[in-house]
Each structure stands twice: as structure tokens, then as C-alpha cells.
Amino acid sequence: MSSTQAEAPWQAIARRKQADRAARIPAQWLIPHSHSQLLPKDPPQAQDGPQPVLDVPRQFLSEAEISITETYTVASLLSALASRQLSAAEVAEAFSHRAAIAQQLTNCITEPLFDSAIKRAKELDRYLKDHGEPFGPLHGLPVSVKDSFDVVGVDSSIGLAYLCDKPAQKNAVLVDLLLSLGCVIVAKTNVPQTLASLDSINNVFGRTMNPLNRLCTAGGSSGGEGALVAMKGSMLGIGTDIGGSIRVPAMCNGLYGFKPSHGRLPYGGQALTGPDGMGRTSVQAVAGPIARSVEDIDILLRELVPRSSLWGEDCVPVDATAWSGHRHGRQHGRQHGRQRRQPHGSGQHGEFVVGVLRSDGNCTLLPPIANVVDEVATALRATGNVTVVDLDCPPAWTKCQSVMSKLMTVDGAEVMADMLAATQEPLVPWMSTRFRKGQPQPLRRVADLQAQRAALEREMLRLWVDVESDSDSDSDGHGGGGGGGGCPRRRQRLDAIICPVAPHPVPPIDAYNAVGMTSSWVLLDYPAATVPVRPCRLSDLQLGVPLAGEPLGSWDRRNRELWREPSFDRRIYLGTPLSVQVVVPRLQDEKLLDAMAWVDDAVRGSVSASTGGSPSSGSGSSSHHTHTVKPRL
């Protein structure tokens, strides 16, 4: 072989890594050749259709395994484990088996941890037998983690050949916290090259496929988590989010995703993609869960958040009662017939006030997204003790995306670029026009960007609060600030915001472009979550009807390409999940869980029934009132 034809170092590493991964799936869990017709065709082609695989695992599981992986919630599974109706070992084996099948169908796993998961589960069973009580409140709960989290003895390669064959020497802090509570980690999951795109593909492990529609993206950067949780190979997945990397995979796979405020969950022990500590100079990513229900997320965070400051140097102390006390009564209320706590918030008569944002000023909503946002707003208006207000787009929200993009690149991507170059690893196609090595920004430039960020934070705060004056001379409090005048006061006027996750539905592979509606909330450090609503229908597609108006800018021009006929076939969206994003003010994460639950119940028509369909005493008709609020920015 001539030098010009010599194999690049990354190629041998990738082959070895993939072979090692395959060897860790027990032979009896491999899909037999006699059932090869059940395997989807790759690469996917339009003529092959969506090739959904969600139900395929059932054909290779026992009835007991199907029951364990499909019929339990987190609460009911923990109860069955604690009461010994199920053993931790049989639960770990069932989920490991299903995860192995999910891997063969979607390529969602980087590190199968099946052997260690079953071994740990057996240890938990012995502990329960010997001590008569569970090891911890999450005893035997099978979870998965994004590949970036360090787990002792296995790589945190994040799909880079350079980081392969370098097993972690200790666990990430959050991994240790999960283990201390009794969790069982069944796998680590796939991510995009550089962790900087919203489609999970890399040269070492390949592309994770969407189990609902193979023609569409599974999302990123926690795309493997989204696919595995959707395939029920894990009860909960732990991802990370800095631009939408939890919320986007949740949207793409029809799941619930929760991005907390910074300081709620430990982040240490991640694969380094830049100089250690560099994240503290720009915008800090956060860890959070992807799950199949609000209640599952609630139960997990109820145990994690109050303990996090004991584990992570980056976490703030939290009163446990804020997470377990006032919401405990609504856990699994739908399943057990309990009445949920009535919405209550900052409205004049105690109403929970929800603002609706329909655009970030950078992209026009495509019709399916506009439809689903309107439907959620309508459902909330019919909810007792909830007020819905339509919000004009704050100019600050429009500006956030630009500042966020600049802060994300202050390190010049030198470390990442050098790791790629070390094994001659090429960029995957989507990254080839978007990634380049630059120069780290000088301190003064970073300080200027952080000053711009602070100004946007101050501006956006006005969206959430009213400014009042004791003198009532000026509704904004400007007239009473002189000698002897009234003293301005502030009160919260919005409890939550509903907005899109993206301006478009789940896009085709490598076509996700607009991140402003997710990344901006990270810049502002607002807790934000994805709530699935319904599948995309034929009526959403408005076939033959062009999108009105002119592009708002370069981001919107790309967005409109995902709708423009005849070059784009809108039917690709049929059946893909449509979701909304729920946002609350900074550090009000416990309120986000309430807001998610009320939105979730509203779109499923259960809140009105549980509250009798009437607002609380004294609220009058305002709980169903809708009006427009212009932010005072």
C-alpha cells in the first residue's frame, strides 16, 4: 500500500472500538439472521419510508421482560423492587436485553455496561435481603448516561478516536451520586462529533437513528439517550445541555427533557473538550434527565437535587422540602386517581400565569409548530386557575442567539481540533462547513461578551416582573423616585413561558439548524423543558400552500428550506412528535416541574376534570382570560 493510500490512524481505532462494543452484547441477545427482515435499511432512503422500530424489541423479549420494561413507571418499579416483587437482577437483565436490541436497531450505545449492571443488581439484591431495606431511594433503578460522563473502567471517548482506549480512572460526580442512591447504569450512549451538533453522528460509532422515523434526526448532542429511552432500554437517561442537547433529543424522540438551572446537578467528571476550567469563562453546560413522563423526572430530581451540593462543588444547597413536600401528593396522580394540586401562581387572584412566545425574531414558525403552540395555549385557557397571556417577542431574546454563539467559541476549539488532527480524523459532513480551529479570545473580549450577556439578562428580567410605585404616579415606578416620592416595587407577573423547541418539526438527518429557541435559555440560565404534545398530522402540512412572508434573516432562510415545495417533501414529518418548550425564571426549577405537569395534563384533558373545571374562589373569569403583553424592554 502506497503512502497516499495508507489508512489513517482513526480508522483502525474505530474498527477496534466497534468490535469491542459488539463483543459485549451476549450472543443470545443478537437479532438472528432468520429475522433480518426486521432490521431497517441503512442508509435510509425516501423510498423505504420511516422504518419505525419502537415495537421490534417485543418480538425478542420474554413476557416477563416485556412487562418489566413496558408496564412500570419509576415509582411503581421502585415499589416493586423494594417489596421484592421484582429482583434488581431480573430488572437489570430485562433492561440490558432490551438496550442490546435497541442498539442493534438504532446504534444508540457507545459502551454496553450489561455485565457490570447485572453484577451490581445482584449486589443490591443481597443488600436488600441482608438488611431488610433498599440500598437507597432509587434501589435497582436502571438508568443510562451520555458518553461524556466518566464511568470507571470504560472510555469517555465522545466518538473521538483520540480519546478511545483511555478508560476513566474515577466516576463523574453525578454517576457517583446516582450509584449512591441505588441506581444501576446499563449503558453509555452516543453523541455527535465535537458535541456541537444536533444530529448524533461520529466517525468512531456512526450515526444514531431515530426509532420513530429513520429519515429524521434523533437529535443531539444527547441523541443516544433520546433513542435508548424511547426504545425503553433505560427508565431514565442522563444527558447534558448547553444549546438544547437534552431538549432537542426529547423533541425528536417524543420524550420529556429537563434542562435545570446551573448549580442544581453536579457536572464534574465529563470528557474534556477544551482546557480544564474554560467552561467557567463562557457558558456552562448542565446535566439533566430525559424520560417518558413528568412524574419520572420529578421522582429522580426529588432525590438528586437536595443532595447535589454534598457531591458537586458546582452545586448550590437546596431545601429538600422544596422538591419533595408540595409535589409529593401529585406523584403519579393520573395512574392512581389522586387529585393533583391546583395550579397556583402570581396572578392577581392566585392564578398560574403562562406567557406564550411564538417567535424569537430570528425564525418564522412553520405551520405544524404554530399549530401545536396554539393548541397548547387553548388547552391551558381551559384549565382552572390558569391565565394565558400572549407575549410579543422581547428584543433581548432575538439578540441572545448571537451572544451565545460568540461565547461558545471563546476557546477557539483548539483542544478539539488538535484531538481530531492527532489521528487524522476528518470532520463528518455536517461539521465540515461549521467547525474550524481558531484563536482563544483575549480576556477583555470575553469580559465584553459577558457584559453583553448581563445586559440581556437584565432586559429579559422585565418580561417576568411588573414594576409598581407606592405613589401610583407611574406604572413603571419612574415618577416616584425623587424626594419623598413612592418607592418602586417589583412583583412577578409571569410564572412560566410556553414556546417552541424549534421553529420546525423534527427535521431530516443533518438538517437541524435553528438553535436559538433552546440555546438562549442556557445563556440566561433559565430552567427549560420539553413536553411532547401529539404527532404531526397531514392537516398540519398544508400541502401546496407556500409559507407567507419574507425571511427574517439567514437562520430563517435555512428554516424555510425545510418547508419549501417541491424541493422539500413535507410528508417526511408525518407521525413525528410535535412538542413545546416550558420555561421558568432562573433557579425556579421546582416550579418548572409543576408547569410541565400542568401543560402535560392540559393537553391530555385531565386537569379540568380533576378540578371540576372551575377556577378557585375569587378568581372570577380571569383564569380563562387571554390578552397581549408587550415586554417593557
C-alpha positions, 0 to 999 in steps of 0.5 A: 500500500502506497503512502497516499493510500495508507489508512489513517490512524482513526480508522483502525481505532474505530474498527477496534472500538466497534468490535469491542462494543459488539463483543459485549452484547451476549450472543443470545441477545443478537437479532438472528439472521432468520429475522433480518427482515426486521432490521431497517435499511441503512442508509435510509432512503425516501423510498423505504419510508420511516422504518419505525422500530419502537415495537421490534424489541417485543418480538425478542423479549420474554413476557416477563421482560416485556412487562418489566420494561413496558408496564412500570413507571419509576415509582411503581418499579421502585415499589416493586423492587423494594417489596421484592416483587421484582429482583434488581437482577431480573430488572437489570437483565430485562433492561440490558436485553432490551438496550442490546436490541435497541442498539442493534436497531438504532446504534444508540450505545457507545459502551454496553455496561450489561455485565457490570449492571447485572453484577451490581443488581445482584449486589443490591439484591443481597443488600436488600435481603441482608438488611431488610431495606433498599440500598437507597431511594432509587434501589435497582433503578436502571438508568443510562448516561451520555458518553461524556460522563466518566464511568470507571473502567470504560472510555469517555471517548465522545466518538473521538478516536483520540480519546478511545482506549483511555478508560476513566480512572474515577466516576463523574460526580453525578454517576457517583451520586446516582450509584449512591442512591441505588441506581444501576447504569446499563449503558453509555450512549452516543453523541455527535462529533465535537458535541456541537451538533444536533444530529448524533453522528461520529466517525468512531460509532456512526450515526444514531437513528431515530426509532420513530422515523429513520429519515429524521434526526434523533437529535443531539448532542444527547441523541443516544439517550433520546433513542435508548429511552424511547426504545425503553432500554433505560427508565431514565437517561442522563444527558447534558445541555448547553444549546438544547442537547437534552431538549432537542433529543426529547423533541425528536424522540417524543420524550420529556427533557429537563434542562435545570438551572446551573448549580442544581446537578453536579457536572464534574467528571465529563470528557474534556473538550477544551482546557480544564476550567474554560467552561467557567469563562463562557457558558456552562453546560448542565446535566439533566434527565430525559424520560417518558413522563413528568412524574419520572423526572420529578421522582429522580430530581426529588432525590438528586437535587437536595443532595447535589451540593454534598457531591458537586462543588458546582452545586448550590444547597437546596431545601429538600422540602422544596422538591419533595413536600408540595409535589409529593401528593401529585406523584403519579396522580393520573395512574392512581386517581389522586387529585393533583394540586391546583395550579397556583401562581402570581396572578392577581387572584392566585392564578398560574400565569403562562406567557406564550412566545411564538417567535424569537425574531430570528425564525418564522414558525412553520405551520405544524409548530404554530399549530401545536403552540396554539393548541397548547395555549387553548388547552391551558385557557381551559384549565382552572386557575390558569391565565394565558397571556400572549407575549410579543417577542422581547428584543433581548431574546432575538439578540441572545442567539448571537451572544451565545454563539460568540461565547461558545467559541471563546476557546477557539476549539483548539483542544478539539481540533488538535484531538481530531488532527492527532489521528487524522480524523476528518470532520463528518459532513455536517461539521465540515462547513461549521467547525474550524480551529481558531484563536482563544479570545483575549480576556477583555473580549470575553469580559465584553461578551459577558457584559453583553450577556448581563445586559440581556439578562437584565432586559429579559428580567422585565418580561417576568416582573411588573414594576409598581410605585407606592405613589401610583404616579407611574406604572413603571415606578419612574415618577416616584423616585425623587424626594419623598416620592413612592418607592418602586416595587417589583412583583412577578407577573409571569410564572412560566413561558410556553414556546417552541423547541424549534421553529420546525418539526423534527427535521431530516438527518443533518438538517437541524439548524435553528438553535436559538429557541433552546440555546438562549435559555442556557445563556440566561440560565433559565430552567427549560423543558420539553413536553411532547404534545401529539404527532404531526398530522397531514392537516398540519402540512398544508400541502401546496400552500407556500409559507407567507412572508419574507425571511427574517434573516439567514437562520430563517432562510435555512428554516424555510428550506425545510418547508419549501415545495417541491424541493422539500417533501413535507410528508417526511414529518408525518407521525413525528412528535410535535412538542413545546418548550416550558420555561421558568425564571432562573433557579425556579426549577421546582416550579418548572416541574409543576408547569410541565405537569400542568401543560402535560395534563392540559393537553391530555384533558385531565386537569379540568376534570380533576378540578371540576373545571372551575377556577378557585374562589375569587378568581372570577373569569380571569383564569380563562382570560387571554390578552397581549403583553408587550415586554417593557424592554 
